[in-house]
Structure formats: C-alpha cells, structure tokens
Amino acid sequence: MIANTFIKRPVTAMVISIVLVITGIICILNLPVEQYPQITPPVVQVNGQLTGADALTVEQTVATPIEQQVNGNARMEYMQSNNTNNGLMSMNVTFDLGTDIDIATLDVQNRVSIATPLLPNSSKPIGSNSSGS
C-alpha cells in the first residue's frame, strides 16, 4: 500500500529521500566526536641513514645506540625498529593511550640527541615524526 504511493508519486519519494539525506548530514556534523575515547596510541617515528651499509651494520652502529637511549621513556609501551640493506633505519616508539604526543615527541627527540654523539659521523638521524591521538 505504501509502495504504491511512492510508485505513483515519484516526486514525493525523491523529496522524502532528499529530506532524509539532508537530515543525516546535519546529524553527522553535530556528533560529539571529541567525547569519543582515543583508540589509537600515539606513535613517534625516528628515521636514520647510514649510506652504503647493510642491515646488520645499521643495527649495530645506528639503531642500538638510539634504542638504548630511547628505552625507558616515560609512558612508553614498546618500540619497534626496522633496518634495511640500503642503510635506512626506522624506529616506531609507541606510547600509552592519553599521552600528549607533543611531549612524547620532545622526549624522544631529546633522547635521540643524547645518542647522536655515539653515532658514526656519516650517520645522523634524519628526523622524527609523530602520529596518533
């Protein structure tokens, strides 16, 4: 019975569907997204390069001194390091939920700068990036 009404009057069906879409858009824009809990932990990434080195050499000369300094950072959950055969090192430091990403980035940068004199002259950290909540 209702289906016949919409089949016989397609303009009415289109108007109702447009009204529903506009109402949905308005509702989505008014959702309190800031009140939702953070579900992704903040991550700080440190990159380094030792030109012409293999993965084992990068691990021993670049990754290990940086890992030793960064380990034990406040509210740090874990860290993951990846060394490649083209001389690149990438380390992700993951922090607890609710950790301020700016403070975590500064802490990691300070600890990397402590490890910088221990690195070979041809290898310096490229930089650090942060992501997360």
N, C-alpha and C positions, 0 to 999 in steps of 0.2 A: 504494500500500500504506500509506504513512504518512498520506495524505489520508483514507483510510477510517477510520483510527484516530481522527482528530480529528473526523470527521463523526459517527461512532458515539458518541464521548465528548466532547460539547461542554464539559463542566465541566473536563476535562483541558486542553483548548485555552485556556479562559479563564484557568485557573490559570497555565499556562505564559506566556501573554501578559502577565498582571499581574506575574509574576516578572521578565520581561524589561523591562517599563516601570520597575519599581522599581529594578532594577539599572542601567538607563540614567540615571535621576535621580541615583542615588548617584555614578555615574561623572562626570556633568556637574558636580556640586557639588565634586568633588575635582580638577578640571582645574587645572593651574598657570597660570592666566590672567596672573598677574603676570610670568611669564617670556616672554610673547609680546612681540615688538617693537612699539613705538609706530608707527602708520602714519598718524596724522593730526597735522599740525603744529599747534603752539599758535597761537591767534589772539587778538589783543586788539582790541576794537572801541571806537572813540571816536565819540560822538554829539554833535552841536551843533545849535543852532537860532538862526536869525535871523528873528524874526517879521516877516511881510509881505514877505519878499524872494523874488526869483526865483532860479533855479538858478545863473545866471551871477554874480549879486551874492554869493550864498552861497559860490561857488567863490573869488571874488576876495577877499572880506573875512574869511571864516572858514576855509575849507579850506586855502588856500595858506599862511597863516602857521603853521597846525598841521602841515601836511605838511613845511614847511621845517625845523621843529624836530625832528619825529619821524624824518625821513630820516637814515639813518646810525646808527641804534640798533644796539647790539651784537647780533650773531647774527640780525639781521632779514633775511628773504629778500626780501619785497616788501610793498607796501601798495597798497590799492585804496580809492578814495574815490568816494562817490556823493552827488550833490547833487540835491535835488528842488525843484520850483517852489513848494512850500508852506513853504520856508525851512528844511528839515532837511538836515543833513549827517551822513553815516555813513561812517566810515573803518575798514577792517579792516587790521591790521598782522599779517602772518604771519611767524613765526619758524622757525628751523631745528628739525628733529627733535631731541628731547633737551633743548631749552631749558626751564628751570624757568619755568613760567607765572607764578608769583608774582613772580619777579624781573623778568620781561619786563613784567608789568603795572605794577610800580612804576617801571620805566624810562620807559615810555610816559607814565604819569601825571606824572612829573617833567618830561618834555619838553613835555607839554601845558600844565603850569602855567607854564613859561617863556614859552610863546606866548600865554598868557591876556592879559597887558597889551597885546598888539598887536591884540587883537580889539575890535570896536565894543562900546560899553557895553551895548547891548541884546542882545548875543550873548555867551553864555558856554557852555562845553562842558557838556552835560548829565551826562556821566559816561562811564565806560569799563567794559566787560565783558570777561571772558576766558573762553576755552574751549580745549579741546584736551587734550593728554596731561598 
